Amino acid sequence: MQDTKREGMGLWTLLEGLLLIANSFAILNEDRFLAPRGWSFSEVSGGGRAKTLKGQLIGVIYATQYLRVPLIVLNLTTILVKLVSG
């Protein structure tokens, strides 16, 4: 007998993936990783290049670093939902 249940990427899976990306941005260290590669916030903020894709991505990285406490809450919520739902 074939299993008729289709497994696909739903909204919850997409949100989990976005949460993982936000977590990866939040742990990046500017001194050790970003600045040696030319991705420091000071390079983008001073030259008016904040509207480029690189500038916007750096802005998102720094925003996630300041929002670590909400990320912790979202991680705990995700873990609890996974534990309850299986």
PDB file of N, CA, C and O in Angstrom, chain B, residues numbered from 101:
ATOM      1  N   MET B 101       0.835  -1.166   0.000  1.00  0.00           N
ATOM      2  CA  MET B 101       0.000   0.000   0.000  1.00  0.00           C
ATOM      3  C   MET B 101       0.890   1.242   0.000  1.00  0.00           C
ATOM      4  O   MET B 101       1.868   1.313   0.744  1.00  0.00           O
ATOM      5  N   GLN B 102       0.554   2.188  -0.813  1.00  0.00           N
ATOM      6  CA  GLN B 102       1.353   3.397  -0.929  1.00  0.00           C
ATOM      7  C   GLN B 102       0.934   4.419   0.121  1.00  0.00           C
ATOM      8  O   GLN B 102      -0.234   4.522   0.498  1.00  0.00           O
ATOM      9  N   ASP B 103       1.926   5.164   0.571  1.00  0.00           N
ATOM     10  CA  ASP B 103       1.649   6.229   1.526  1.00  0.00           C
ATOM     11  C   ASP B 103       1.173   7.454   0.749  1.00  0.00           C
ATOM     12  O   ASP B 103       1.893   7.947  -0.120  1.00  0.00           O
ATOM     13  N   THR B 104      -0.002   7.942   1.040  1.00  0.00           N
ATOM     14  CA  THR B 104      -0.557   9.065   0.289  1.00  0.00           C
ATOM     15  C   THR B 104      -0.161  10.410   0.872  1.00  0.00           C
ATOM     16  O   THR B 104      -0.473  11.447   0.287  1.00  0.00           O
ATOM     17  N   LYS B 105       0.510  10.416   1.996  1.00  0.00           N
ATOM     18  CA  LYS B 105       0.914  11.666   2.628  1.00  0.00           C
ATOM     19  C   LYS B 105       2.100  12.252   1.861  1.00  0.00           C
ATOM     20  O   LYS B 105       3.119  11.585   1.681  1.00  0.00           O
ATOM     21  N   ARG B 106       1.966  13.467   1.424  1.00  0.00           N
ATOM     22  CA  ARG B 106       3.031  14.124   0.668  1.00  0.00           C
ATOM     23  C   ARG B 106       3.827  15.018   1.603  1.00  0.00           C
ATOM     24  O   ARG B 106       3.271  15.872   2.294  1.00  0.00           O
ATOM     25  N   GLU B 107       5.110  14.813   1.613  1.00  0.00           N
ATOM     26  CA  GLU B 107       5.993  15.651   2.410  1.00  0.00           C
ATOM     27  C   GLU B 107       6.569  16.729   1.495  1.00  0.00           C
ATOM     28  O   GLU B 107       7.180  16.430   0.470  1.00  0.00           O
ATOM     29  N   GLY B 108       6.370  17.946   1.870  1.00  0.00           N
ATOM     30  CA  GLY B 108       6.904  19.045   1.096  1.00  0.00           C
ATOM     31  C   GLY B 108       7.309  20.180   2.012  1.00  0.00           C
ATOM     32  O   GLY B 108       7.134  20.116   3.229  1.00  0.00           O
ATOM     33  N   MET B 109       7.844  21.201   1.414  1.00  0.00           N
ATOM     34  CA  MET B 109       8.247  22.347   2.205  1.00  0.00           C
ATOM     35  C   MET B 109       7.021  23.211   2.467  1.00  0.00           C
ATOM     36  O   MET B 109       6.454  23.809   1.553  1.00  0.00           O
ATOM     37  N   GLY B 110       6.638  23.260   3.697  1.00  0.00           N
ATOM     38  CA  GLY B 110       5.506  24.079   4.084  1.00  0.00           C
ATOM     39  C   GLY B 110       5.985  25.395   4.679  1.00  0.00           C
ATOM     40  O   GLY B 110       7.175  25.708   4.662  1.00  0.00           O
ATOM     41  N   LEU B 111       5.053  26.141   5.193  1.00  0.00           N
ATOM     42  CA  LEU B 111       5.374  27.437   5.789  1.00  0.00           C
ATOM     43  C   LEU B 111       6.254  27.265   7.025  1.00  0.00           C
ATOM     44  O   LEU B 111       7.173  28.054   7.247  1.00  0.00           O
ATOM     45  N   TRP B 112       5.976  26.236   7.832  1.00  0.00           N
ATOM     46  CA  TRP B 112       6.767  26.023   9.043  1.00  0.00           C
ATOM     47  C   TRP B 112       8.220  25.703   8.690  1.00  0.00           C
ATOM     48  O   TRP B 112       9.136  26.195   9.348  1.00  0.00           O
ATOM     49  N   THR B 113       8.435  24.895   7.675  1.00  0.00           N
ATOM     50  CA  THR B 113       9.794  24.542   7.257  1.00  0.00           C
ATOM     51  C   THR B 113      10.525  25.769   6.734  1.00  0.00           C
ATOM     52  O   THR B 113      11.714  25.945   7.001  1.00  0.00           O
ATOM     53  N   LEU B 114       9.827  26.610   5.997  1.00  0.00           N
ATOM     54  CA  LEU B 114      10.424  27.846   5.496  1.00  0.00           C
ATOM     55  C   LEU B 114      10.818  28.768   6.651  1.00  0.00           C
ATOM     56  O   LEU B 114      11.898  29.360   6.634  1.00  0.00           O
ATOM     57  N   LEU B 115       9.946  28.891   7.651  1.00  0.00           N
ATOM     58  CA  LEU B 115      10.262  29.723   8.813  1.00  0.00           C
ATOM     59  C   LEU B 115      11.440  29.162   9.607  1.00  0.00           C
ATOM     60  O   LEU B 115      12.255  29.924  10.127  1.00  0.00           O
ATOM     61  N   GLU B 116      11.534  27.845   9.702  1.00  0.00           N
ATOM     62  CA  GLU B 116      12.688  27.233  10.379  1.00  0.00           C
ATOM     63  C   GLU B 116      13.979  27.544   9.629  1.00  0.00           C
ATOM     64  O   GLU B 116      15.003  27.832  10.249  1.00  0.00           O
ATOM     65  N   GLY B 117      13.937  27.488   8.319  1.00  0.00           N
ATOM     66  CA  GLY B 117      15.114  27.817   7.518  1.00  0.00           C
ATOM     67  C   GLY B 117      15.537  29.257   7.687  1.00  0.00           C
ATOM     68  O   GLY B 117      16.728  29.547   7.800  1.00  0.00           O
ATOM     69  N   LEU B 118      14.570  30.171   7.706  1.00  0.00           N
ATOM     70  CA  LEU B 118      14.889  31.584   7.928  1.00  0.00           C
ATOM     71  C   LEU B 118      15.457  31.820   9.319  1.00  0.00           C
ATOM     72  O   LEU B 118      16.337  32.661   9.502  1.00  0.00           O
ATOM     73  N   LEU B 119      14.955  31.080  10.294  1.00  0.00           N
ATOM     74  CA  LEU B 119      15.484  31.180  11.652  1.00  0.00           C
ATOM     75  C   LEU B 119      16.928  30.692  11.706  1.00  0.00           C
ATOM     76  O   LEU B 119      17.751  31.288  12.401  1.00  0.00           O
ATOM     77  N   LEU B 120      17.247  29.631  10.991  1.00  0.00           N
ATOM     78  CA  LEU B 120      18.627  29.146  10.942  1.00  0.00           C
ATOM     79  C   LEU B 120      19.559  30.157  10.287  1.00  0.00           C
ATOM     80  O   LEU B 120      20.694  30.332  10.730  1.00  0.00           O
ATOM     81  N   ILE B 121      19.089  30.824   9.234  1.00  0.00           N
ATOM     82  CA  ILE B 121      19.906  31.860   8.585  1.00  0.00           C
ATOM     83  C   ILE B 121      20.114  33.030   9.531  1.00  0.00           C
ATOM     84  O   ILE B 121      21.218  33.569   9.613  1.00  0.00           O
ATOM     85  N   ALA B 122      19.059  33.434  10.254  1.00  0.00           N
ATOM     86  CA  ALA B 122      19.196  34.530  11.215  1.00  0.00           C
ATOM     87  C   ALA B 122      20.173  34.157  12.322  1.00  0.00           C
ATOM     88  O   ALA B 122      20.950  34.998  12.773  1.00  0.00           O
ATOM     89  N   ASN B 123      20.139  32.908  12.760  1.00  0.00           N
ATOM     90  CA  ASN B 123      21.094  32.448  13.773  1.00  0.00           C
ATOM     91  C   ASN B 123      22.522  32.520  13.252  1.00  0.00           C
ATOM     92  O   ASN B 123      23.432  32.921  13.978  1.00  0.00           O
ATOM     93  N   SER B 124      22.716  32.137  12.013  1.00  0.00           N
ATOM     94  CA  SER B 124      24.070  32.176  11.460  1.00  0.00           C
ATOM     95  C   SER B 124      24.578  33.604  11.332  1.00  0.00           C
ATOM     96  O   SER B 124      25.765  33.851  11.542  1.00  0.00           O
ATOM     97  N   PHE B 125      23.713  34.545  10.995  1.00  0.00           N
ATOM     98  CA  PHE B 125      24.119  35.954  10.933  1.00  0.00           C
ATOM     99  C   PHE B 125      24.432  36.501  12.321  1.00  0.00           C
ATOM    100  O   PHE B 125      25.341  37.315  12.483  1.00  0.00           O
ATOM    101  N   ALA B 126      23.678  36.053  13.319  1.00  0.00           N
ATOM    102  CA  ALA B 126      23.834  36.590  14.671  1.00  0.00           C
ATOM    103  C   ALA B 126      25.156  36.203  15.312  1.00  0.00           C
ATOM    104  O   ALA B 126      25.648  36.917  16.187  1.00  0.00           O
ATOM    105  N   ILE B 127      25.743  35.081  14.893  1.00  0.00           N
ATOM    106  CA  ILE B 127      26.979  34.646  15.539  1.00  0.00           C
ATOM    107  C   ILE B 127      28.239  35.110  14.812  1.00  0.00           C
ATOM    108  O   ILE B 127      29.348  34.836  15.271  1.00  0.00           O
ATOM    109  N   LEU B 128      28.086  35.807  13.686  1.00  0.00           N
ATOM    110  CA  LEU B 128      29.272  36.274  12.970  1.00  0.00           C
ATOM    111  C   LEU B 128      29.983  37.356  13.775  1.00  0.00           C
ATOM    112  O   LEU B 128      29.341  38.266  14.300  1.00  0.00           O
ATOM    113  N   ASN B 129      31.279  37.259  13.870  1.00  0.00           N
ATOM    114  CA  ASN B 129      32.091  38.217  14.604  1.00  0.00           C
ATOM    115  C   ASN B 129      32.716  39.195  13.612  1.00  0.00           C
ATOM    116  O   ASN B 129      33.331  38.780  12.629  1.00  0.00           O
ATOM    117  N   GLU B 130      32.558  40.492  13.871  1.00  0.00           N
ATOM    118  CA  GLU B 130      33.073  41.485  12.935  1.00  0.00           C
ATOM    119  C   GLU B 130      34.598  41.473  12.864  1.00  0.00           C
ATOM    120  O   GLU B 130      35.168  41.515  11.774  1.00  0.00           O
ATOM    121  N   ASP B 131      35.253  41.415  14.010  1.00  0.00           N
ATOM    122  CA  ASP B 131      36.716  41.486  14.025  1.00  0.00           C
ATOM    123  C   ASP B 131      37.365  40.265  13.388  1.00  0.00           C
ATOM    124  O   ASP B 131      38.380  40.389  12.702  1.00  0.00           O
ATOM    125  N   ARG B 132      36.799  39.106  13.605  1.00  0.00           N
ATOM    126  CA  ARG B 132      37.438  37.879  13.133  1.00  0.00           C
ATOM    127  C   ARG B 132      36.981  37.442  11.750  1.00  0.00           C
ATOM    128  O   ARG B 132      37.732  36.777  11.036  1.00  0.00           O
ATOM    129  N   PHE B 133      35.759  37.803  11.358  1.00  0.00           N
ATOM    130  CA  PHE B 133      35.243  37.277  10.099  1.00  0.00           C
ATOM    131  C   PHE B 133      34.870  38.369   9.100  1.00  0.00           C
ATOM    132  O   PHE B 133      35.264  38.295   7.937  1.00  0.00           O
ATOM    133  N   LEU B 134      34.130  39.364   9.526  1.00  0.00           N
ATOM    134  CA  LEU B 134      33.588  40.335   8.576  1.00  0.00           C
ATOM    135  C   LEU B 134      34.609  41.369   8.107  1.00  0.00           C
ATOM    136  O   LEU B 134      34.741  41.598   6.904  1.00  0.00           O
ATOM    137  N   ALA B 135      35.326  41.992   9.027  1.00  0.00           N
ATOM    138  CA  ALA B 135      36.258  43.068   8.666  1.00  0.00           C
ATOM    139  C   ALA B 135      37.401  42.608   7.757  1.00  0.00           C
ATOM    140  O   ALA B 135      37.720  43.333   6.815  1.00  0.00           O
ATOM    141  N   PRO B 136      38.034  41.464   7.974  1.00  0.00           N
ATOM    142  CA  PRO B 136      39.095  41.044   7.050  1.00  0.00           C
ATOM    143  C   PRO B 136      38.610  40.803   5.617  1.00  0.00           C
ATOM    144  O   PRO B 136      39.410  40.823   4.682  1.00  0.00           O
ATOM    145  N   ARG B 137      37.338  40.581   5.447  1.00  0.00           N
ATOM    146  CA  ARG B 137      36.790  40.338   4.111  1.00  0.00           C
ATOM    147  C   ARG B 137      36.136  41.582   3.513  1.00  0.00           C
ATOM    148  O   ARG B 137      35.534  41.504   2.442  1.00  0.00           O
ATOM    149  N   GLY B 138      36.242  42.712   4.180  1.00  0.00           N
ATOM    150  CA  GLY B 138      35.672  43.954   3.668  1.00  0.00           C
ATOM    151  C   GLY B 138      34.187  44.098   3.901  1.00  0.00           C
ATOM    152  O   GLY B 138      33.518  44.810   3.153  1.00  0.00           O
ATOM    153  N   TRP B 139      33.651  43.444   4.916  1.00  0.00           N
ATOM    154  CA  TRP B 139      32.226  43.495   5.196  1.00  0.00           C
ATOM    155  C   TRP B 139      31.934  44.190   6.520  1.00  0.00           C
ATOM    156  O   TRP B 139      30.966  43.835   7.194  1.00  0.00           O
ATOM    157  N   SER B 140      32.733  45.158   6.905  1.00  0.00           N
ATOM    158  CA  SER B 140      32.484  45.848   8.169  1.00  0.00           C
ATOM    159  C   SER B 140      31.429  46.930   7.970  1.00  0.00           C
ATOM    160  O   SER B 140      31.233  47.435   6.864  1.00  0.00           O
ATOM    161  N   PHE B 141      30.763  47.267   9.049  1.00  0.00           N
ATOM    162  CA  PHE B 141      29.695  48.266   8.992  1.00  0.00           C
ATOM    163  C   PHE B 141      30.244  49.652   8.703  1.00  0.00           C
ATOM    164  O   PHE B 141      29.566  50.464   8.073  1.00  0.00           O
ATOM    165  N   SER B 142      31.459  49.936   9.150  1.00  0.00           N
ATOM    166  CA  SER B 142      32.044  51.257   8.928  1.00  0.00           C
ATOM    167  C   SER B 142      32.348  51.517   7.458  1.00  0.00           C
ATOM    168  O   SER B 142      32.314  52.668   7.022  1.00  0.00           O
ATOM    169  N   GLU B 143      32.638  50.496   6.700  1.00  0.00           N
ATOM    170  CA  GLU B 143      32.904  50.672   5.277  1.00  0.00           C
ATOM    171  C   GLU B 143      31.649  51.058   4.504  1.00  0.00           C
ATOM    172  O   GLU B 143      31.721  51.801   3.525  1.00  0.00           O
ATOM    173  N   VAL B 144      30.528  50.566   4.932  1.00  0.00           N
ATOM    174  CA  VAL B 144      29.289  50.829   4.215  1.00  0.00           C
ATOM    175  C   VAL B 144      28.626  52.117   4.688  1.00  0.00           C
ATOM    176  O   VAL B 144      28.087  52.869   3.876  1.00  0.00           O
ATOM    177  N   SER B 145      28.661  52.376   5.978  1.00  0.00           N
ATOM    178  CA  SER B 145      27.923  53.523   6.515  1.00  0.00           C
ATOM    179  C   SER B 145      28.542  54.859   6.122  1.00  0.00           C
ATOM    180  O   SER B 145      27.814  55.839   5.962  1.00  0.00           O
ATOM    181  N   GLY B 146      29.841  54.930   5.965  1.00  0.00           N
ATOM    182  CA  GLY B 146      30.483  56.198   5.675  1.00  0.00           C
ATOM    183  C   GLY B 146      30.421  56.629   4.222  1.00  0.00           C
ATOM    184  O   GLY B 146      30.355  57.825   3.939  1.00  0.00           O
ATOM    185  N   GLY B 147      30.440  55.687   3.299  1.00  0.00           N
ATOM    186  CA  GLY B 147      30.541  56.028   1.893  1.00  0.00           C
ATOM    187  C   GLY B 147      29.234  56.169   1.155  1.00  0.00           C
ATOM    188  O   GLY B 147      29.253  56.400  -0.054  1.00  0.00           O
ATOM    189  N   GLY B 148      28.113  56.046   1.805  1.00  0.00           N
ATOM    190  CA  GLY B 148      26.831  56.160   1.128  1.00  0.00           C
ATOM    191  C   GLY B 148      26.500  54.931   0.285  1.00  0.00           C
ATOM    192  O   GLY B 148      25.655  55.006  -0.608  1.00  0.00           O
ATOM    193  N   ARG B 149      27.145  53.815   0.553  1.00  0.00           N
ATOM    194  CA  ARG B 149      26.891  52.592  -0.201  1.00  0.00           C
ATOM    195  C   ARG B 149      25.895  51.692   0.508  1.00  0.00           C
ATOM    196  O   ARG B 149      25.855  50.488   0.253  1.00  0.00           O
ATOM    197  N   ALA B 150      25.098  52.255   1.387  1.00  0.00           N
ATOM    198  CA  ALA B 150      24.152  51.447   2.160  1.00  0.00           C
ATOM    199  C   ALA B 150      23.001  50.955   1.300  1.00  0.00           C
ATOM    200  O   ALA B 150      22.263  50.063   1.721  1.00  0.00           O
ATOM    201  N   LYS B 151      22.826  51.513   0.101  1.00  0.00           N
ATOM    202  CA  LYS B 151      21.719  51.093  -0.753  1.00  0.00           C
ATOM    203  C   LYS B 151      22.102  49.965  -1.692  1.00  0.00           C
ATOM    204  O   LYS B 151      21.247  49.447  -2.410  1.00  0.00           O
ATOM    205  N   THR B 152      23.356  49.579  -1.702  1.00  0.00           N
ATOM    206  CA  THR B 152      23.760  48.454  -2.529  1.00  0.00           C
ATOM    207  C   THR B 152      23.336  47.153  -1.852  1.00  0.00           C
ATOM    208  O   THR B 152      22.972  47.138  -0.676  1.00  0.00           O
ATOM    209  N   LEU B 153      23.391  46.075  -2.609  1.00  0.00           N
ATOM    210  CA  LEU B 153      23.023  44.777  -2.048  1.00  0.00           C
ATOM    211  C   LEU B 153      23.959  44.394  -0.906  1.00  0.00           C
ATOM    212  O   LEU B 153      23.518  43.867   0.116  1.00  0.00           O
ATOM    213  N   LYS B 154      25.255  44.661  -1.084  1.00  0.00           N
ATOM    214  CA  LYS B 154      26.222  44.361  -0.029  1.00  0.00           C
ATOM    215  C   LYS B 154      25.922  45.185   1.220  1.00  0.00           C
ATOM    216  O   LYS B 154      25.983  44.662   2.333  1.00  0.00           O
ATOM    217  N   GLY B 155      25.602  46.453   1.051  1.00  0.00           N
ATOM    218  CA  GLY B 155      25.281  47.309   2.188  1.00  0.00           C
ATOM    219  C   GLY B 155      24.021  46.865   2.912  1.00  0.00           C
ATOM    220  O   GLY B 155      23.953  46.911   4.141  1.00  0.00           O
ATOM    221  N   GLN B 156      23.027  46.437   2.149  1.00  0.00           N
ATOM    222  CA  GLN B 156      21.793  45.967   2.776  1.00  0.00           C
ATOM    223  C   GLN B 156      22.014  44.658   3.516  1.00  0.00           C
ATOM    224  O   GLN B 156      21.447  44.445   4.587  1.00  0.00           O
ATOM    225  N   LEU B 157      22.841  43.774   2.948  1.00  0.00           N
ATOM    226  CA  LEU B 157      23.138  42.513   3.616  1.00  0.00           C
ATOM    227  C   LEU B 157      23.917  42.745   4.904  1.00  0.00           C
ATOM    228  O   LEU B 157      23.668  42.073   5.906  1.00  0.00           O
ATOM    229  N   ILE B 158      24.855  43.684   4.892  1.00  0.00           N
ATOM    230  CA  ILE B 158      25.588  44.026   6.110  1.00  0.00           C
ATOM    231  C   ILE B 158      24.639  44.608   7.153  1.00  0.00           C
ATOM    232  O   ILE B 158      24.777  44.330   8.344  1.00  0.00           O
ATOM    233  N   GLY B 159      23.689  45.406   6.713  1.00  0.00           N
ATOM    234  CA  GLY B 159      22.688  45.942   7.634  1.00  0.00           C
ATOM    235  C   GLY B 159      21.845  44.854   8.271  1.00  0.00           C
ATOM    236  O   GLY B 159      21.526  44.932   9.458  1.00  0.00           O
ATOM    237  N   VAL B 160      21.479  43.839   7.495  1.00  0.00           N
ATOM    238  CA  VAL B 160      20.708  42.713   8.040  1.00  0.00           C
ATOM    239  C   VAL B 160      21.547  41.931   9.045  1.00  0.00           C
ATOM    240  O   VAL B 160      21.038  41.501  10.081  1.00  0.00           O
ATOM    241  N   ILE B 161      22.833  41.745   8.740  1.00  0.00           N
ATOM    242  CA  ILE B 161      23.722  41.027   9.659  1.00  0.00           C
ATOM    243  C   ILE B 161      23.802  41.759  10.993  1.00  0.00           C
ATOM    244  O   ILE B 161      23.701  41.141  12.053  1.00  0.00           O
ATOM    245  N   TYR B 162      23.981  43.067  10.939  1.00  0.00           N
ATOM    246  CA  TYR B 162      24.073  43.831  12.188  1.00  0.00           C
ATOM    247  C   TYR B 162      22.739  43.900  12.917  1.00  0.00           C
ATOM    248  O   TYR B 162      22.719  43.938  14.147  1.00  0.00           O
ATOM    249  N   ALA B 163      21.631  43.916  12.196  1.00  0.00           N
ATOM    250  CA  ALA B 163      20.325  43.921  12.854  1.00  0.00           C
ATOM    251  C   ALA B 163      20.097  42.620  13.611  1.00  0.00           C
ATOM    252  O   ALA B 163      19.570  42.631  14.724  1.00  0.00           O
ATOM    253  N   THR B 164      20.491  41.498  13.014  1.00  0.00           N
ATOM    254  CA  THR B 164      20.313  40.227  13.714  1.00  0.00           C
ATOM    255  C   THR B 164      21.232  40.108  14.913  1.00  0.00           C
ATOM    256  O   THR B 164      20.899  39.426  15.882  1.00  0.00           O
ATOM    257  N   GLN B 165      22.380  40.758  14.864  1.00  0.00           N
ATOM    258  CA  GLN B 165      23.269  40.717  16.014  1.00  0.00           C
ATOM    259  C   GLN B 165      22.699  41.504  17.191  1.00  0.00           C
ATOM    260  O   GLN B 165      22.953  41.161  18.346  1.00  0.00           O
ATOM    261  N   TYR B 166      21.941  42.540  16.911  1.00  0.00           N
ATOM    262  CA  TYR B 166      21.319  43.305  17.996  1.00  0.00           C
ATOM    263  C   TYR B 166      20.037  42.646  18.496  1.00  0.00           C
ATOM    264  O   TYR B 166      19.570  42.963  19.590  1.00  0.00           O
ATOM    265  N   LEU B 167      19.470  41.748  17.724  1.00  0.00           N
ATOM    266  CA  LEU B 167      18.216  41.089  18.100  1.00  0.00           C
ATOM    267  C   LEU B 167      18.448  39.669  18.589  1.00  0.00           C
ATOM    268  O   LEU B 167      17.684  38.763  18.254  1.00  0.00           O
ATOM    269  N   ARG B 168      19.486  39.471  19.369  1.00  0.00           N
ATOM    270  CA  ARG B 168      19.811  38.117  19.838  1.00  0.00           C
ATOM    271  C   ARG B 168      18.803  37.587  20.843  1.00  0.00           C
ATOM    272  O   ARG B 168      18.506  36.393  20.837  1.00  0.00           O
ATOM    273  N   VAL B 169      18.272  38.442  21.703  1.00  0.00           N
ATOM    274  CA  VAL B 169      17.306  37.975  22.708  1.00  0.00           C
ATOM    275  C   VAL B 169      16.020  37.478  22.039  1.00  0.00           C
ATOM    276  O   VAL B 169      15.544  36.402  22.401  1.00  0.00           O
ATOM    277  N   PRO B 170      15.436  38.207  21.083  1.00  0.00           N
ATOM    278  CA  PRO B 170      14.264  37.632  20.394  1.00  0.00           C
ATOM    279  C   PRO B 170      14.600  36.355  19.627  1.00  0.00           C
ATOM    280  O   PRO B 170      13.752  35.470  19.506  1.00  0.00           O
ATOM    281  N   LEU B 171      15.818  36.247  19.111  1.00  0.00           N
ATOM    282  CA  LEU B 171      16.217  35.017  18.432  1.00  0.00           C
ATOM    283  C   LEU B 171      16.268  33.839  19.405  1.00  0.00           C
ATOM    284  O   LEU B 171      15.896  32.721  19.050  1.00  0.00           O
ATOM    285  N   ILE B 172      16.721  34.086  20.612  1.00  0.00           N
ATOM    286  CA  ILE B 172      16.745  33.028  21.623  1.00  0.00           C
ATOM    287  C   ILE B 172      15.324  32.563  21.925  1.00  0.00           C
ATOM    288  O   ILE B 172      15.073  31.364  22.044  1.00  0.00           O
ATOM    289  N   VAL B 173      14.395  33.508  22.050  1.00  0.00           N
ATOM    290  CA  VAL B 173      12.995  33.165  22.321  1.00  0.00           C
ATOM    291  C   VAL B 173      12.411  32.377  21.149  1.00  0.00           C
ATOM    292  O   VAL B 173      11.703  31.392  21.359  1.00  0.00           O
ATOM    293  N   LEU B 174      12.699  32.802  19.919  1.00  0.00           N
ATOM    294  CA  LEU B 174      12.197  32.072  18.759  1.00  0.00           C
ATOM    295  C   LEU B 174      12.793  30.667  18.666  1.00  0.00           C
ATOM    296  O   LEU B 174      12.105  29.722  18.282  1.00  0.00           O
ATOM    297  N   ASN B 175      14.063  30.535  19.015  1.00  0.00           N
ATOM    298  CA  ASN B 175      14.692  29.211  19.016  1.00  0.00           C
ATOM    299  C   ASN B 175      14.044  28.299  20.051  1.00  0.00           C
ATOM    300  O   ASN B 175      13.763  27.134  19.771  1.00  0.00           O
ATOM    301  N   LEU B 176      13.809  28.831  21.242  1.00  0.00           N
ATOM    302  CA  LEU B 176      13.159  28.027  22.277  1.00  0.00           C
ATOM    303  C   LEU B 176      11.743  27.628  21.872  1.00  0.00           C
ATOM    304  O   LEU B 176      11.319  26.500  22.123  1.00  0.00           O
ATOM    305  N   THR B 177      11.016  28.542  21.250  1.00  0.00           N
ATOM    306  CA  THR B 177       9.665  28.241  20.782  1.00  0.00           C
ATOM    307  C   THR B 177       9.696  27.149  19.721  1.00  0.00           C
ATOM    308  O   THR B 177       8.877  26.229  19.743  1.00  0.00           O
ATOM    309  N   THR B 178      10.635  27.253  18.801  1.00  0.00           N
ATOM    310  CA  THR B 178      10.751  26.248  17.745  1.00  0.00           C
ATOM    311  C   THR B 178      11.088  24.876  18.327  1.00  0.00           C
ATOM    312  O   THR B 178      10.529  23.865  17.903  1.00  0.00           O
ATOM    313  N   ILE B 179      11.990  24.845  19.285  1.00  0.00           N
ATOM    314  CA  ILE B 179      12.367  23.577  19.919  1.00  0.00           C
ATOM    315  C   ILE B 179      11.168  22.960  20.641  1.00  0.00           C
ATOM    316  O   ILE B 179      10.933  21.756  20.544  1.00  0.00           O
ATOM    317  N   LEU B 180      10.410  23.789  21.367  1.00  0.00           N
ATOM    318  CA  LEU B 180       9.237  23.275  22.084  1.00  0.00           C
ATOM    319  C   LEU B 180       8.176  22.745  21.122  1.00  0.00           C
ATOM    320  O   LEU B 180       7.564  21.708  21.380  1.00  0.00           O
ATOM    321  N   VAL B 181       7.958  23.451  20.016  1.00  0.00           N
ATOM    322  CA  VAL B 181       6.970  22.979  19.040  1.00  0.00           C
ATOM    323  C   VAL B 181       7.406  21.667  18.415  1.00  0.00           C
ATOM    324  O   VAL B 181       6.588  20.773  18.199  1.00  0.00           O
ATOM    325  N   LYS B 182       8.708  21.551  18.120  1.00  0.00           N
ATOM    326  CA  LYS B 182       9.215  20.301  17.560  1.00  0.00           C
ATOM    327  C   LYS B 182       9.100  19.145  18.554  1.00  0.00           C
ATOM    328  O   LYS B 182       8.791  18.017  18.172  1.00  0.00           O
ATOM    329  N   LEU B 183       9.351  19.438  19.833  1.00  0.00           N
ATOM    330  CA  LEU B 183       9.236  18.391  20.847  1.00  0.00           C
ATOM    331  C   LEU B 183       7.788  17.917  21.010  1.00  0.00           C
ATOM    332  O   LEU B 183       7.534  16.725  21.184  1.00  0.00           O
ATOM    333  N   VAL B 184       6.852  18.852  20.951  1.00  0.00           N
ATOM    334  CA  VAL B 184       5.439  18.513  21.142  1.00  0.00           C
ATOM    335  C   VAL B 184       4.868  17.834  19.905  1.00  0.00           C
ATOM    336  O   VAL B 184       4.154  16.838  20.019  1.00  0.00           O
ATOM    337  N   SER B 185       5.176  18.366  18.721  1.00  0.00           N
ATOM    338  CA  SER B 185       4.553  17.838  17.505  1.00  0.00           C
ATOM    339  C   SER B 185       5.291  16.636  16.924  1.00  0.00           C
ATOM    340  O   SER B 185       4.710  15.866  16.159  1.00  0.00           O
ATOM    341  N   GLY B 186       6.522  16.473  17.266  1.00  0.00           N
ATOM    342  CA  GLY B 186       7.252  15.291  16.801  1.00  0.00           C
ATOM    343  C   GLY B 186       8.069  15.474  15.617  1.00  0.00           C
ATOM    344  O   GLY B 186       8.715  14.531  15.161  1.00  0.00           O
TER     345      GLY B 186
END
